[in-house]
Amino acid sequence: MEGVLQQIEAYRSEINAFPVTNAAQLEEYRIKFLGTKGVVKSLFGEMRNVPADQKKEFGLVLNDFKQFAEAKYETAKETATHSQTSAANDMDLSLPGDPVQIGSRHPITLVRNRIIDIFHRLGFAVADGPEIEDDWHNFTALNLPENHPARDMQDTFYIHQNPDWLLRTHTSNVQTREMEKGNLPIRIICPGRVYRNETISARAHCFFHQVEGLYIDTDVSFADLKQTLYFFVQEMFGKDTQVRFRPSYFPFTEPSAEMDVTCTICGGSGCSLCKHTGWVEILGCGMVHPSVLENCGIDSNQYTGFAFGMGVERITQVKYNVNDLRLYSQNDIRFLKQFSSAV
Ligand code: DAH
C-alpha cells in the first residue's frame, strides 16, 4: 500500500501544477483525472489489492483525493467559462456606449401643459370629464337644444346602443358638470380631447384637443375676461403680441366674441397664416348666458361668469407655424422631434 500512497501524493502535485485556464485544458484535465479511465477511477480499482485490515484507511485517503481532484475541476470550470464569455464578447468597457434615442413629448402635450401652467398662475384649477357624453351636458344645457341650427357646426359621432350618447364636441361638457356640482366660485380650465364628424384634411380632423376655461363668481365682468386672456396671450406668444375681440355668436355666451392675436409668424406684415390680414383667430369666448347658469342650478341674479375655449392644435399652429393638422397624429418622428425643447 505504501507505493500507492506515494503515487497519490505525486498525483496531488501533478494536479496542482496542471494548467486549466481554458476549456480545452479543462477537458484534458477531466479525462485524465476524473474520466471513466482516469486516475481516480483506477486508484479505486487498487482497492482490490489492499489487505482487508487497511481497506478502511485506504478508502478515506482515496475519497479525500477524489474530492481534491473534483474541487480543482469545479473551480477551474467557473473561471474557464467566464474568461470564455468575455473573450467571446470581446467586451471593452472603455468604449463609449451606443447612443440611446431619447423621445420627446408630443407638441400637443407641450403646448397643453404650457396653457395649463399659465392659467394655473391665475388660480385656475384643472377639471376633467367624460369623452363619451350625454346630450344634456354637451348640448342642451348649453342652450343648444335638439334641432338648434348651431348643432350643425358640431356634428359628431353617436353611440348606436343609446342615441343620447355621443362623443363630446367640446370640453364645455366639463363646465356643465362643474356648474351642476354648485361649488361656487368656480375657476377651472378643462383640457381634453374632443370629436367632430369632419372629413380629414389639412384644416379639419375628426378629433382634436381643447382647453376651455370658466370663471364664475359674484361681479365677474367682461373686463376680467379681457385681462385674463390678454395675460395668457402675452405669456404664450410674447410681450409684443396684441389682441383684438370681434363680436361673435355662441349659444352659451352673451355677449360672445372671437379673439385674434397679431400674427406671430409675420408680425403683422402679412403671410399665409394670417391670410395677409396681420391677425389670427385663436379662441372663442364670452359671458356665460344666464339661462346656462340657470340650467345648471346657479342663480343668475347673484352670479356672473366668463368662459372661453381654444383648440390646442390651433395654438400650436400659430406658435410654430404648423400648416397641416394631420401632422399631429401621423407619428412622424421628423416632425415630432422638432419640439423636444420647445415651448
Ligand atoms: N365650445 C366652443 C367650440 O368648441 C368654444 C367656446 C367658445 C367655448 C366660447 C367657450 C366659449 O366656453 O365661451 O367651438
Boltz pocket constraint, residues with backbone or C-beta under 6 A from the ligand:
constraints:
  - pocket:
      binder: B
      contacts: [[A, 169], [A, 170], [A, 171], [A, 172], [A, 212], [A, 213], [A, 250], [A, 253], [A, 257], [A, 283], [A, 284], [A, 285], [A, 286], [A, 306], [A, 307], [A, 308], [A, 309], [A, 310]]
      max_distance: 6.0
